[in-house]
Amino acid sequence: MTEHPNQPVRDLTEEELLARIIPRLPQGPATVLGPGDDAAVVAAPDGRFVVTTDVLVEDRHFRRAWSSGCDVGWRAVMQNLADVAAMGARPTAVVTSLVMPPDLEVTWVESLADGMAAACAPHQVGAVGGDLSSGPVVMISVTAHGDLQGREPVLRDGARVGDRVCHAGVLGRSAAGLAALEAGIVARCHSPSEPGQVTDDQRHLDAVVRDAVGGYVRPDPPLAAGPAAAAAGVRAMMDLSDGLLRDAGRMARSSGVQLDLSGDGLRPDVEVLAELAQACEDDPWRWVLTGGEDHGLLAVFGPDQELPERFREIGTIAAHEPGRPWVTLDGAAPPVDGAGWDHFAPGAMS
């Protein structure tokens, strides 16, 4: 069969398509038996393993006009590895199921595999198998596994009055990137020949746009910070998938406490995004407080515990009073709605 640059997947058999994908994927040191049999075998030296799964659906979570196959592969892996890290575990392996329309280009699928490999390889995570199917849109589901390395899993319910609320990663970047894409705001490329024609403000805004859009299409969670926090005795921890207010509320309710965020602690994130928010006619506080899919780690440490690298304090834990919000900002109700991301909200598009 003669290949052409826009060859669709319907021109290949399943075996031929897998032959394009599998060689691109890393195996990792925990892989005992990789793709090619009925199932993979992954080492679990701890005697337990962490497992989580998540799905990306075209036009619900991503748009091919905005994200390359490489971007989608990276994002699909990273959002799962962040959940593993939030349990205090080290990611070891992923399994992937891919649904695609018959006219999808083979090169896009190859790019997807390359993005998965780029996300897995630096963390020694094996891509050990999965499944392929046809369907009306692209859907990719990843199941990730992790090694607790002898530690107990870190849960959401360990916060106690007087503890410090901390965060590792970024806040609001993904939401800002999505807003920029929806508004048609793109970063311009400046040539060396036009130094006098481009203002410092334009250069700064373009840098913010590139950073925000990059954070949306390829989130970069602080994976190593999860096991480091577990080793340091973190009280509670979770991945921020659905927005700071929504996920902090889940932690507060699980722990039976009030989580009070600090405006000063969050202000650096807000200030970074302020100029882009003005261009989008939006509120940077809304992005920071409710924007999801940055996949940072929300963690609670004791008042005297030394914070591991990457973590900074953004609030405190107080006793919850009936009738009060579970999450407050400087002791008061947050200035924006705390709904965050909801898969079943009308018109939701992440």
WOFENBEL-V874563 format. One record per pair of residues at least 12 apart in sequence whose ideal C-beta (glycine too) atoms are under 6 Angstrom apart, sorted by the first residue. I is the first residue (numbers start at 1). J is the second residue. D is the distance in whole Angstrom. If there is no record, write none. Layout:
BEGIN
i | j | d
I | J | D
I | J | D
END
This chain:
BEGIN
i | j | d
6 | 105 | 5
7 | 106 | 5
8 | 103 | 5
9 | 100 | 6
9 | 104 | 5
9 | 106 | 6
10 | 102 | 4
14 | 132 | 6
20 | 110 | 6
21 | 113 | 5
22 | 35 | 5
24 | 113 | 4
24 | 114 | 6
24 | 117 | 5
25 | 113 | 6
25 | 117 | 5
25 | 127 | 4
26 | 117 | 6
26 | 120 | 5
26 | 121 | 5
27 | 126 | 4
28 | 124 | 5
28 | 125 | 5
28 | 126 | 3
29 | 124 | 6
30 | 42 | 5
30 | 43 | 5
30 | 92 | 4
30 | 93 | 6
31 | 126 | 4
31 | 128 | 5
34 | 128 | 5
35 | 129 | 5
40 | 128 | 4
40 | 129 | 4
42 | 93 | 5
42 | 145 | 6
46 | 147 | 6
46 | 148 | 5
46 | 150 | 6
48 | 148 | 6
49 | 145 | 5
50 | 84 | 5
50 | 87 | 5
50 | 89 | 4
50 | 146 | 4
51 | 145 | 5
52 | 80 | 6
52 | 83 | 4
52 | 144 | 5
53 | 143 | 4
54 | 79 | 5
54 | 80 | 5
55 | 141 | 4
56 | 76 | 5
56 | 140 | 5
57 | 139 | 5
58 | 137 | 4
58 | 138 | 4
61 | 350 | 5
66 | 181 | 5
67 | 217 | 5
68 | 111 | 6
69 | 108 | 4
69 | 111 | 3
69 | 112 | 4
70 | 111 | 5
70 | 114 | 5
70 | 115 | 4
71 | 217 | 4
71 | 218 | 6
72 | 112 | 6
73 | 112 | 4
73 | 115 | 3
73 | 116 | 4
74 | 115 | 4
74 | 118 | 6
74 | 119 | 5
74 | 218 | 5
76 | 140 | 5
76 | 142 | 5
77 | 94 | 6
77 | 116 | 5
77 | 119 | 4
77 | 120 | 6
77 | 142 | 6
78 | 119 | 5
78 | 219 | 6
78 | 221 | 6
79 | 295 | 6
80 | 142 | 5
80 | 144 | 4
81 | 144 | 6
81 | 223 | 6
82 | 221 | 4
82 | 239 | 4
82 | 295 | 4
83 | 239 | 5
84 | 144 | 5
84 | 146 | 4
85 | 223 | 5
85 | 226 | 3
86 | 226 | 6
86 | 237 | 5
86 | 238 | 5
86 | 239 | 4
86 | 297 | 6
87 | 153 | 5
87 | 154 | 6
88 | 151 | 6
88 | 154 | 4
88 | 226 | 6
88 | 227 | 6
88 | 230 | 3
89 | 146 | 3
89 | 147 | 6
89 | 148 | 5
90 | 146 | 6
90 | 147 | 5
90 | 227 | 5
91 | 123 | 6
91 | 125 | 5
91 | 144 | 6
91 | 146 | 5
92 | 145 | 5
92 | 146 | 6
92 | 147 | 5
93 | 126 | 4
93 | 128 | 5
93 | 145 | 5
94 | 127 | 5
94 | 142 | 5
94 | 144 | 5
95 | 129 | 5
95 | 130 | 5
95 | 143 | 5
96 | 130 | 4
96 | 142 | 5
97 | 130 | 5
97 | 131 | 5
97 | 141 | 4
98 | 132 | 5
98 | 140 | 5
99 | 133 | 5
99 | 135 | 4
99 | 139 | 4
100 | 138 | 5
102 | 134 | 6
123 | 223 | 6
151 | 230 | 5
154 | 230 | 5
154 | 234 | 6
154 | 237 | 5
156 | 236 | 5
156 | 238 | 5
156 | 251 | 5
156 | 254 | 4
157 | 254 | 4
157 | 255 | 5
158 | 235 | 4
158 | 236 | 4
159 | 235 | 6
159 | 236 | 5
159 | 255 | 4
159 | 257 | 5
159 | 300 | 4
159 | 317 | 5
161 | 317 | 6
161 | 319 | 5
162 | 303 | 5
163 | 235 | 6
163 | 300 | 5
163 | 302 | 6
163 | 317 | 4
164 | 301 | 5
164 | 313 | 5
165 | 259 | 6
165 | 300 | 6
165 | 314 | 6
165 | 315 | 4
166 | 299 | 5
166 | 301 | 6
166 | 311 | 4
166 | 313 | 5
167 | 296 | 6
167 | 298 | 6
167 | 314 | 5
168 | 222 | 4
168 | 225 | 4
168 | 296 | 6
168 | 297 | 5
168 | 310 | 4
168 | 311 | 5
169 | 221 | 6
169 | 222 | 5
169 | 294 | 6
169 | 296 | 2
170 | 294 | 5
171 | 269 | 4
171 | 288 | 5
172 | 269 | 5
172 | 273 | 5
172 | 287 | 4
172 | 288 | 4
172 | 291 | 5
173 | 212 | 5
173 | 215 | 3
173 | 294 | 5
174 | 215 | 5
174 | 216 | 5
174 | 219 | 6
174 | 293 | 4
174 | 294 | 5
175 | 287 | 4
175 | 291 | 2
176 | 212 | 4
176 | 273 | 5
176 | 276 | 6
176 | 287 | 5
177 | 212 | 4
177 | 213 | 4
177 | 215 | 5
177 | 216 | 3
178 | 216 | 5
179 | 280 | 5
179 | 282 | 6
180 | 209 | 5
180 | 212 | 6
180 | 213 | 6
183 | 280 | 5
185 | 209 | 6
185 | 279 | 6
187 | 206 | 4
187 | 209 | 4
187 | 210 | 4
188 | 206 | 5
205 | 275 | 5
208 | 276 | 5
219 | 294 | 6
219 | 295 | 5
221 | 295 | 4
222 | 310 | 5
225 | 297 | 6
225 | 310 | 4
226 | 297 | 6
228 | 308 | 4
229 | 299 | 5
229 | 308 | 5
232 | 308 | 5
234 | 299 | 5
234 | 301 | 6
235 | 300 | 4
236 | 251 | 6
236 | 300 | 4
237 | 297 | 6
237 | 299 | 4
238 | 251 | 6
238 | 298 | 5
239 | 295 | 6
240 | 296 | 5
240 | 298 | 5
241 | 292 | 6
242 | 292 | 5
242 | 340 | 4
242 | 341 | 4
243 | 290 | 4
243 | 291 | 6
243 | 292 | 5
243 | 340 | 3
243 | 341 | 6
244 | 289 | 5
245 | 289 | 5
245 | 290 | 6
245 | 327 | 5
245 | 334 | 6
245 | 338 | 3
245 | 340 | 6
246 | 340 | 3
248 | 327 | 5
249 | 326 | 5
249 | 327 | 5
252 | 326 | 4
252 | 327 | 6
253 | 326 | 6
257 | 317 | 5
257 | 320 | 5
258 | 318 | 5
258 | 320 | 4
259 | 327 | 5
260 | 315 | 5
260 | 316 | 5
260 | 318 | 5
260 | 328 | 5
261 | 315 | 4
261 | 329 | 5
262 | 314 | 6
262 | 315 | 5
263 | 329 | 6
263 | 330 | 5
265 | 313 | 6
265 | 314 | 4
266 | 288 | 6
266 | 314 | 6
269 | 288 | 5
270 | 284 | 5
270 | 285 | 6
270 | 288 | 5
273 | 287 | 6
285 | 336 | 6
286 | 336 | 5
289 | 334 | 6
289 | 336 | 5
290 | 340 | 5
292 | 340 | 6
292 | 341 | 4
293 | 350 | 6
END
